[in-house]
Amino acid sequence: MGNFFTGRSNRQEYWISVVILIVAALALAYFQMQAASAAITIMWVITWIRRLHDIGKPGWLSILPIVIVVGLVLLGFAIGGKAFENIIIGAETGGQISPNDPGFGLVALVIFGGLIFQFGFTIWLGMRKGDAGDNKFGAPPPKD
């Protein structure tokens, strides 16, 4: 498993991986297999790590989007309190949720903010040109 975290991914390999992960995530959501979403998350982070290595950045930066999302959720609980919690529980249990419910807007803002940050990070990684020569993470991938 250590080989997944080493080396570099060029932009083509990165975008192919992103497309495969999006298709897999949509398929898992369609078949309501939320437990398998952890595997998608792990593979997504590995994809980010390898791309970060290609641009000469440490893989630890891949936790930044996760920390931001967790921070947004904690902020939602701190600001929205019980109303925020009720919307989250209602969504998890399949209960009726209405846009008129207190806390709905805050939950939507937290979800939207987290998605925007993650998509932005994903696009930023995919647009950056990799280091031309060797860097501390190895030789450049075959083509970019």
N, C-alpha and C positions, 0 to 999 in steps of 0.2 A: 504494500500500500504506500510505502514511502516514495516510490517512483512517481506517483501521481503529483506529489508536491514539489518535485524537482524539475529542473529544466525550464524551457521557455516555450510559449505558444505565439506563433505569428498571428496577424489579424485574421487571416482566412480560417485557420484552425479555431480561433476564438469564436468567430461569428457562426461557424458551423456548430460548435458546441452550444452556443447560446440558443440557436434555433432548435436543436435537438432537446435541450432542457425545457424550452417553452412548450414544445409539442408534448413532451412527457408530462409536464405539470398540468397542461390542459386535459390530457387523457386521464390522469389520476383524479383531477377534480370532477370530470364527467362521471367517472365510475365511483366517486365518493370514497376515495382511498386516501384519506387525510394522513393516516399513519405513515404512508410511503413518502409523504412530502418532506420528511426529514432527510431521506436519501437524496432528493432533488436539491435540497438546501446544501447538503455536504458537497455534492457534485458542482453546484454553482460556485461555492467558495473555492473549490479546487481550480475551477476554470479561471476565476479572478486571480488566484495566486500565481498560476502559470503565466498569465498575461502581465501581471505586475512584475514578475521576474524579467520578462522580455523588455520592459521599459526601464529596468534597472532599479525598481523599487522593491522593498521587502514585502513578503507575503502577508506579514502581520497587518498591513493596511486593509486587507480584505475583511477584517472584522469591523471596520469603520461603519459601513452601512448597517450592519447588524446592531451595533451599539446605538446608532442613531434611531433605529426603529424601536428598540427596547426603551430608549430614553423618551421617545414620543409617547409610547404606551404608558410609561410611568407618569409622564406629565399629564396625560389624559386622566389617569386615575386621581392624580393630585388635584387637578382643576375640577373635573367632573364628578368625582366622588361616586356616590351610589347610583346616580343616573347613568354615568359612564359604565359602571359595572353591570347594571341591568341590561343595557344594550348588548354588551359583550356576551353575557350569559344567554340572553335571548337568541343571539345569532348562533351560539354554540349548540343550543338545545333545539333549534328549529322553531322557536316561538315566533309569535307575530311581532314584527317590528314596524313601526310607522315613523316616517320623517317628522311627525309631530311630537314624538317621544322626547322628553328632556334628555339631553346627552347625545342625541342622534347626530347633530351637526359636529360635535366634538369628535365622535368616533369617525365620522366621514373625513374630517380634517386630518386626524392621525393616520388613517389608512392612506389617504391621498398623499400626504406629506412623505410617508415612508416609501410609497411606490415611486414618487417623483425622485427621491434621493437615490433609491436603488437603480432605477432606470437611467438616471443621470450618470451614476458611477459606471454602470455597464456600458453606456454609450461612450463615455470618456475613455475607458480602457480600450474599446474597439476602434476608436479614432486615432489614438496616439501611435505614432510610428515607433517601432521597437529600436533598441540600440543596434547600430550597424555592425559593430564588432563584438568580440567576446566581452562579457561583463562578469561580475562575481557569481552569476547564476549559470554560467556556461556559454557555449558557443551559440551564435544566432540560429534560429530555426532555418530550415532549407530555403523557404521563400516567404516574402511578405507582400 
